[in-house]
Amino acid sequence: MAAPDVWVAKDDDSELVRAGAIAAVSRDYTGTVTVRLSGGEQSAVALVTVVSHEGKHTPGDFHRQLIRAIAELSDTAQAAVVRAVWDDDQGWAWAIEPL
């Protein structure tokens, strides 16, 4: 059986990226999380855009948390979407939901 598709959504739900197409994940000094896609064009997609004056910085290891979430989903039988969500009490987290 083939592995199910895992997708990663931008924080505003405007775009989905297939997790298998992600070649690199980075987090910059403001907390913005960006993925670089494999393939011919090597495009980049900002998954979480942090506005510095809002004080909603992502955790220092948020990009690693994304990789862990994707790796955990590689053993599931169901297609899923991973998305960054903001909670006023908890801060940023990666939420996983069925596709």
Phi, psi and omega per residue, in radians:
M1 nan 2.370 3.115
A2 -1.284 2.632 3.109
A3 -1.171 2.524 3.138
P4 -1.238 2.762 3.087
D5 -1.294 2.353 3.019
V6 -2.038 2.271 -3.122
W7 -2.070 2.669 3.090
V8 -2.135 2.215 -3.098
A9 -1.718 2.579 2.977
K10 -1.171 2.745 -3.099
D11 -1.076 -0.399 3.117
D12 -1.751 0.157 3.127
D13 1.101 0.303 -3.098
S14 -1.457 -0.194 -3.091
E15 -2.705 2.571 3.044
L16 -2.107 2.477 3.111
V17 -2.152 2.317 3.080
R18 -1.236 2.221 -3.067
A19 -1.022 -0.597 3.137
G20 -1.145 -0.293 3.131
A21 -1.581 -0.087 -3.112
I22 -1.382 2.189 3.125
A23 -1.787 -0.485 -3.116
A24 -2.694 2.625 3.092
V25 -2.258 2.347 3.120
S26 -2.397 2.775 3.070
R27 -2.295 2.173 -3.115
D28 -1.601 -3.100 -3.051
Y29 -1.116 -0.382 3.108
T30 -1.514 -0.245 -3.107
G31 1.816 0.001 3.100
T32 -1.185 2.326 3.139
V33 -1.874 2.184 -3.098
T34 -2.193 2.465 3.023
V35 -1.984 2.530 3.007
R36 -1.847 2.382 -3.061
L37 -1.717 2.515 3.072
S38 -1.345 2.881 3.140
G39 2.028 -3.055 -3.004
G40 -1.085 -0.745 -3.018
E41 -1.547 -0.279 -3.136
Q42 0.920 0.820 -3.113
S43 -1.321 2.827 3.130
A44 -2.144 2.535 3.121
V45 -2.273 2.198 3.049
A46 -1.426 1.964 -3.126
L47 -1.415 -0.695 3.135
V48 -2.246 2.050 3.115
T49 -1.856 2.090 -3.083
V50 -1.809 2.221 3.041
V51 -1.596 2.010 -2.953
S52 -1.024 -0.577 -3.111
H53 -1.315 -0.225 3.128
E54 -1.410 -0.311 3.125
G55 1.280 0.356 -3.114
K56 -1.776 0.935 -3.115
H57 -1.223 2.492 3.082
T58 -1.334 2.714 3.078
P59 -1.038 2.705 -3.113
G60 -1.035 -0.472 -3.134
D61 -1.888 0.405 -3.054
F62 -1.071 -0.614 3.104
H63 -1.167 -0.623 3.074
R64 -1.218 -0.622 3.085
Q65 -1.062 -0.640 3.096
L66 -1.104 -0.806 3.137
I67 -1.067 -0.721 3.095
R68 -1.079 -0.765 -3.137
A69 -1.085 -0.754 3.121
I70 -1.133 -0.747 3.140
A71 -1.093 -0.705 3.112
E72 -1.123 -0.569 -3.123
L73 -1.366 -0.207 -3.111
S74 -1.156 -0.326 3.138
D75 -1.714 0.030 -3.107
T76 -1.498 2.807 -3.130
A77 -1.714 -0.003 -3.033
Q78 -2.106 2.462 3.045
A79 -1.143 2.534 -3.054
A80 -2.525 2.825 3.044
V81 -2.118 2.327 3.039
V82 -1.866 2.270 -3.137
R83 -2.430 2.572 3.072
A84 -1.431 2.299 3.118
V85 -2.243 2.537 3.104
W86 -1.867 2.307 3.053
D87 -2.184 2.315 -3.087
D88 -1.056 -0.522 3.141
D89 -1.576 -0.679 -3.036
Q90 -1.679 -0.364 -3.059
G91 1.483 -2.650 -3.111
W92 -1.416 2.512 3.053
A93 -2.661 2.762 3.030
W94 -1.660 2.124 3.107
A95 -1.778 2.473 3.127
I96 -2.023 2.289 3.130
E97 -2.450 2.685 3.098
P98 -1.142 2.642 -3.132
L99 -1.349 nan nan
